[in-house]
Amino acid sequence: MAIARDLVLNPDLLVCDEVTSALDVSMQASVVVVNDGTIVESGSVTEVLESPKAPYTTQLLADVPKLTEPVGEV
């Protein structure tokens, strides 16, 4: 409901932090990837993250920051 309330105002940017934290465990196991308001891919977390079918999903996963070097000990 909170997200719907904010979307009504047509913001230029909406930042959502942990939007799935309130979902029950069965719902957290499924994934939907949305591009410009259209569902481009759906499935289990494992299916979508390990074998993405949509080019948009592949690009999203490629854009995830990765550590290029091991973090040194403090």
N, C-alpha and C positions, 0 to 999 in steps of 0.2 A: 504494500500500500504506500509506503514512504517513497519508493522509487516512482510509482505512478503519479503521485502528487507532484514530485519534482519535474517529471517529464511534461506535465501539463503546461509548465511555464516556458517550454521550448528553449532550454538553456543551450548555449554554444558548447559547453563542456559539462559532463556529469561524471564525477569521480565516485566510484563505488568500491568500498573497502570491505572485503569478506562478505560479499552479497549472498553467499550460499551457507553461511555459518548457521542460520536458523532452520535450514532444511533438515528433514529427518534423514537418517543414514541411507535409506533406500533411494531417495531422490538425489543425494550427493553422488551416487554411483553412476548416474547417467550424465551425458554431456550434450549440450547444444551449442554450436558455433553460429553466431549471427553476424552478417555483414550487411550494413545499410538497412537494417530492419528485416532482412530475409534470412531464414534458417538455411545455411549452406551445408551443414553436416550435423549429424546426431549419432549417439551411440554411447557405449560404456566409456568410462574414463580411459581404460586400457586400450580399447579399439581406436578411439580418436587420437590419443597421444602417441601410440606406438605405430599406427598405420593410418595416418590421415588420408582421406580420399579427395577432399576439396583443396584446390590450389591455395585458397585463402587460409585454410587451416595450416597447411604446410608453411606458408609464409609467416604466420603468427608464431609457430613453433621455432622457425629459424631466427626470429627476432628476439627470442628470449635471451637475456644476457647470460653469459657463461664465464666462469673463471678461466682465464687462459694459463695461469700459473698457480701452483699450490700456494695457499696462504701460509706464510711463515709463522713460526711459534712466537708467542709474545714473551 
